[in-house]
Structure formats: structure tokens, C-alpha cells
Amino acid sequence: MAVATIYNYFASKEEILLSIFRREFEQRMQIFRNPLGCNLPVLDKVKEILQDQFSQLSEKGDFLAFLIEERVNQNRDFALNSLACTRR
């Protein structure tokens, strides 16, 4: 697949990253939506949630760090552009 082909589905790099971020976020939120075991004590549920989150971090840590860095950079660029516009 050619690199340009992806832009048939997304208008920009930011849209691609946002789509990936949303998918990852939804996967993380799924554990909160699914009952972990109705009879489990709250502390055990919290442990299960944390184990899942840390497992995901260890499996996808570099990828998630990249997504966060891109999001932070995007927000920084937006703030700098906004500041530049107000100075004109």
C-alpha cells in the first residue's frame, strides 16, 4: 500500500493520530464498561483494572508514548500559533 493511500481515508496526520488515539482510549475504557466479576470485592476489581492498564503499557509503551508526545506537540503548536495571531 502506498503511503498516500491512507490520505484517502484521513485528511491529515493529525486525523490519523486522533483516530489511533481514540481506538486505544476505547480499548482502555472497555475494562470499565465490562463487569469484572460482580462478586469480587472492590479492591480486587481495582487490582484487575491496574494489572490490565500496566500490561497494556508494557506491551505498547513506546507506541503510547509516541501518541502522547504527538498530542502534546500538537497542543503546543496550536498554543504558539494562537499566541502569534494575537500579537499581530
N, C-alpha and C positions, 0 to 999 in steps of 0.2 A: 504494500500500500504506500502510495506517495504521501509525503508529509503534508502537501497542500490539500489532500483529500479530506483531512479532518476539518478543514475550514468550510466544507460543505454542510457540516453539522453545527459548527460553532463559529461565531463572528470574530472572536479574538482569543488570545492566550488567556486573558482573564476569565472568559466564559468557560474555557476548558478547565482551568483550575477550580473555578467555583463549582462546576459540575462534579468534579472529583471530590472536592471538599464536602459537598452536600451528601454524596453517596457514602463517604466514610462516616460522616456525622450520623446519618440514618442507621448505619450498621452499629454504631456505638449506642445509639438510643434504643435499639431493639431490645437490649437486655433489660431496660427499664420497663418496656411495654409488656414483655412476656413474664408471666408469673414464674418465679424461680422455684417455687415449691411452697404451696400455701401453708404447709405445716412447719416450715423452717422458722426458727427464731430470727428476729430482725438482724442480729449480729452476724448470723450465718449468711443471710442474704447480702449484707454489706460486704462480707468477705468474698462471696462469689462474684459480686459486681467488680470489686477491686482486682481480683485474680484475672477476670476477663479483660479488664482495661490494661493491666500490666502485661498480660500475654500479647495483646494487640500491639502494645508499644514495643515489645521486644521483637515481634515478627516484622513490624512495619515502621520501626523507629526512624530510619533515615528518610523514608518516604513522607512520613508525617511531619518531620522537621522541615523538609523541603516545602510542604504545603503551608505550614505556619510562616516560614520565612517569606514566601511569596506573598502571602496575605498581608504581613506586616509591611513589606516593601511597597505594596500597592497602596496601603493606607498612608504611608509616609509620603509617597509621590503625590497622592491626592491632596494631602495637607500642604505640601510645598507649593503645588500648583494653585491652590486656593489662596495661599498667602501672597503669592506673586500677583495674582489677579487683583487683590485688594490694594496692593501698593501702586497700581497703575493709575 
